[in-house]
């Protein structure tokens, strides 16, 4: 442990900020280095003659600035200056690794880009797209968004639709528009990994909220009572939800589950951000939160998982009051989404290419899911033939991080539950398996067999015991 006592004698503002500022200054000066452990909060409070709450706020502020990282049971450490590249980020060439980690949803079945571009070249007035357009996108492209939102259970208003550079961009600008730096946002205990970095980059704090268990033993929707508790304990201002194919658990909310969460949102005046890029894969769609609570919900749609991640086109449907802010945030970040690729997507939607692509992918996914279910039995695989990934519960003696590492050595990439949780929580006994990133059925099935074999091997290893004496 590093004996670090900051000099805050000249502090003129809040003491907790003075401590965080001193920490930042000492890291930049080299007095503290990567991996150095900071004093326990109670000890530092005693040394400085301040309250424990002051030091707790200081450490939280330092973590928000990405200066330190806290690990439950181990303490607080100076963070690395460089963050490792996420395992979700695509690599240009990695043929030796079978990818069950990244959720690319059958890109080999995407529609022909050359045919789409040829069709575009014959479109009247195509050269007009090679210029600036309004930040929210052209009317014809926003109307395409209206058609896409129908598959999300939402009758959208084109005046309240904006075109974005994919769903991730939509999340960024929506959270910027709806929240202020310092706000806390409720998220599922296991949730979409990139939401953590998105919120942190905006100065927002994710607050994990537990799910209710399902009758089959799986994980269901966010517990509305736990959400109420998060409001009382953490003062959350909003909630991030994936109602139709929750990532990573695959759960699809019932209408009752949606209505219960809407009731909490209304009583606590919470804003809702709903993001569900896999929704079009589901044949039967319930009303979106944007339909159930339109006055407080921003809905995000994307066709990246359906037919064209390379186009980087998504859509946001927002409450009318936030329209100017949403448009401004798009303008400030990228000025506009590309009208050229927006027209490519519009053509595929108009001509029914989107539907045909979905039909092919649903058929392929059904075969792979059923095979994976058979090979992984008797372990519980949450999901079904309509879900493009599965959430595998591991035996008690199998560590998800250890399983991920062991499979990586065999050329199989999976993701431990760790990637779907806030950083200072022990990883849950799960891994996520995606069904559509690999083109070859044979490679996919061989990799699922390796998952089965490796789980069995790790479960049979003798338990580690502490030495006597």
JOCORTA-V973462 format. One record per pair of residues at least 24 apart in sequence whose C-alpha atoms are under 6 Angstrom apart, sorted by the first residue. I is the first residue (numbers start at 1). J is the second residue. Records with the same first field share a line. If there is no record, write none. Layout:
# JOCORTA-V973462
I->J  J
This chain:
# JOCORTA-V973462
1->37
2->37  38
16->54  57  58
19->58
20->58  62
34->78  79  80
35->77  78
36->77  78
37->76  77
38->76  77
71->424
72->424
97->411  412
98->412
99->413
100->413  414  433  434
101->413  414  415  434
103->434
104->437
105->305  436  437
106->436  437
110->307
129->339  340
135->327  331  335  336
136->162  163  327
137->163
144->346
145->315
151->280
153->285  286  287  288
154->288  291
160->317  318
161->316  317
162->315  316
163->314  315
164->313  314  315  337
165->312  313  314  337
166->312  313  314
167->302  314
173->329
177->325  326
184->236  237
185->236  237  238  239
186->239
187->239  240
190->420  421
191->247  420
192->247
193->419  420
220->251
221->253
224->261
237->270
238->270  271  272
239->272
240->273  274
241->274
242->274  275  276
244->279
249->391
250->383
271->296
272->297
273->297  298
274->299
275->300
277->301  302
282->386
295->319
311->341
376->452
388->435
389->433  434  435
390->432  433
391->432
392->430  431
393->429  430
394->429  430
397->459
398->458  459
